[in-house]
Amino acid sequence: MGRVINVGSESFKGGEIKPIPQGTKVQATVYAIEEVAVKTGDNAGKPQLDVTFKVQEPGQPYNGREIRFQKIPLYDNNAAWKLVTFAEAVGWKAEDGKGVSIPDNIQEVLGTQLTIKVNEKTPDAQGRVFNEVGGYAKADTTGGSVVASNATPSWGALNG
């Protein structure tokens, strides 16, 4: 039969995990990154980054949460701003007219801190709301929580 592990009654109570509020800016790290092909649509087969971020906001209820499956196109389209702003946030070279330089080993960016703007996606068929990244910026190195600051950049200028 195996082992029985006794745990307290509190362990059996389900908790509700609410999404991070729309527009919240948080410190995060690149937790996982992989180059994959777009699976469907007009851009099927084109390369994109699939990135997972881990929120690093000690003292906040969403500290340690992961925001997964963030797609960043590696080709020019109306979402190319994601590649430019992500590159700038993690220290990759991005110049108008010269493009974005990504390293041969994209895994080098793992653990890199940056600031992300969190959005709430439209509820799915089961009514669940998931978070997505709506903007990228260099990490806040002042030591203060990004959540409470109104520091640059202006997120309203982003297309997402």
C-alpha positions as CSV (number, residue, x, y, z in Angstrom):
1,M,0.0,0.0,0.0
2,G,2.8,2.5,0.6
3,R,3.2,5.1,3.3
4,V,0.6,7.3,5.0
5,I,1.7,10.9,5.6
6,N,-0.3,12.7,8.3
7,V,-1.0,16.4,7.6
8,G,-3.1,19.0,9.3
9,S,-6.7,19.7,8.3
10,E,-5.6,23.1,6.7
11,S,-3.8,21.2,4.0
12,F,-7.0,19.8,2.7
13,K,-8.7,23.2,2.3
14,G,-8.5,24.4,-1.3
15,G,-7.4,28.0,-1.9
16,E,-8.2,30.3,-4.6
17,I,-5.3,31.7,-6.6
18,K,-6.3,35.0,-8.2
19,P,-4.5,36.4,-11.2
20,I,-2.0,39.2,-10.7
21,P,-4.0,42.4,-11.2
22,Q,-4.1,44.0,-14.7
23,G,-1.3,46.5,-15.3
24,T,0.8,45.4,-12.3
25,K,4.6,45.9,-12.9
26,V,6.7,43.3,-11.2
27,Q,10.3,42.2,-11.0
28,A,10.8,38.8,-12.6
29,T,13.5,36.5,-13.9
30,V,13.7,34.5,-17.1
31,Y,12.9,31.0,-15.7
32,A,12.8,29.1,-19.0
33,I,13.4,30.0,-22.6
34,E,13.2,27.9,-25.8
35,E,13.1,28.6,-29.5
36,V,10.1,26.9,-31.0
37,A,8.1,27.1,-34.3
38,V,4.8,28.8,-34.5
39,K,2.2,26.0,-34.7
40,T,-0.7,27.5,-36.5
41,G,-1.9,30.4,-38.6
42,D,-0.2,32.5,-41.3
43,N,3.1,32.4,-39.4
44,A,3.2,28.6,-38.9
45,G,6.7,27.3,-39.0
46,K,8.3,30.7,-38.2
47,P,10.6,30.8,-35.2
48,Q,9.5,32.3,-31.9
49,L,10.7,32.3,-28.3
50,D,8.6,30.5,-25.7
51,V,9.5,32.1,-22.3
52,T,8.5,31.5,-18.7
53,F,9.0,34.2,-16.1
54,K,9.1,33.8,-12.4
55,V,7.9,36.7,-10.3
56,Q,10.4,37.9,-7.7
57,E,8.4,40.2,-5.4
58,P,9.1,39.2,-1.8
59,G,6.2,40.1,0.5
60,Q,3.7,40.1,-2.3
61,P,1.0,37.3,-2.5
62,Y,2.2,36.5,-6.1
63,N,5.9,36.2,-5.3
64,G,7.3,33.0,-7.0
65,R,4.4,32.7,-9.5
66,E,5.3,31.6,-13.0
67,I,3.9,33.3,-16.1
68,R,4.3,30.6,-18.8
69,F,4.1,30.3,-22.5
70,Q,4.9,33.9,-23.4
71,K,5.5,33.9,-27.2
72,I,8.0,36.4,-28.6
73,P,8.2,36.3,-32.4
74,L,11.7,36.0,-34.1
75,Y,10.4,37.6,-37.3
76,D,8.9,41.0,-38.3
77,N,5.2,41.4,-37.6
78,N,2.9,43.6,-35.6
79,A,4.1,42.0,-32.3
80,A,7.8,42.5,-33.1
81,W,7.9,45.2,-30.4
82,K,7.9,42.3,-28.0
83,L,11.3,41.1,-29.3
84,V,12.8,44.6,-29.2
85,T,11.6,45.4,-25.7
86,F,12.5,42.0,-24.3
87,A,16.0,42.2,-25.9
88,E,16.6,45.7,-24.4
89,A,15.3,44.5,-21.0
90,V,17.7,41.5,-20.9
91,G,20.7,43.3,-22.4
92,W,20.6,42.0,-26.0
93,K,21.6,44.5,-28.7
94,A,18.6,46.1,-30.5
95,E,19.1,48.9,-33.0
96,D,16.6,50.4,-35.4
97,G,17.7,49.5,-38.9
98,K,20.2,46.9,-37.7
99,G,17.7,44.5,-36.0
100,V,18.0,42.5,-32.8
101,S,21.0,40.4,-32.0
102,I,20.3,37.3,-29.9
103,P,23.0,35.0,-28.6
104,D,23.6,31.6,-30.2
105,N,22.9,30.1,-26.8
106,I,19.7,31.7,-25.6
107,Q,19.9,29.8,-22.4
108,E,22.5,32.4,-21.3
109,V,19.6,34.7,-20.4
110,L,18.2,32.3,-17.7
111,G,18.0,34.0,-14.4
112,T,18.2,37.5,-15.9
113,Q,16.1,40.0,-14.0
114,L,13.7,42.3,-15.7
115,T,10.6,44.3,-15.1
116,I,7.4,43.0,-16.7
117,K,4.0,44.5,-17.0
118,V,1.3,41.8,-16.2
119,N,-2.0,41.7,-18.0
120,E,-5.1,39.5,-17.4
121,K,-6.2,37.4,-20.4
122,T,-9.8,37.0,-21.4
123,P,-11.5,34.3,-19.3
124,D,-11.3,30.8,-21.0
125,A,-14.2,28.5,-21.5
126,Q,-14.1,27.4,-17.9
127,G,-14.1,31.1,-16.7
128,R,-10.4,30.9,-15.6
129,V,-8.3,34.0,-16.0
130,F,-4.6,33.7,-16.7
131,N,-1.9,36.2,-16.7
132,E,0.3,37.2,-19.7
133,V,3.1,39.7,-20.1
134,G,2.2,43.0,-21.8
135,G,5.5,44.8,-21.6
136,Y,9.2,44.4,-20.8
137,A,11.8,46.8,-19.3
138,K,15.1,46.7,-17.6
139,A,15.0,45.5,-14.0
140,D,14.4,48.0,-11.3
141,T,17.8,48.2,-9.6
142,T,16.8,50.7,-7.0
143,G,15.8,48.0,-4.6
144,G,12.3,49.3,-4.3
145,S,9.2,47.3,-5.3
146,V,8.1,48.0,-8.9
147,V,4.6,47.5,-7.8
148,A,4.5,50.8,-5.9
149,S,6.6,52.9,-8.3
150,N,5.6,55.0,-11.3
151,A,9.1,54.8,-12.7
152,T,9.9,54.8,-16.4
153,P,9.2,53.4,-18.9
154,S,5.8,54.5,-20.0
155,W,3.9,51.3,-20.4
156,G,1.1,53.1,-22.3
157,A,3.5,53.5,-25.2
158,L,3.5,49.7,-25.8
159,N,1.3,48.0,-28.3
160,G,0.3,45.2,-26.0
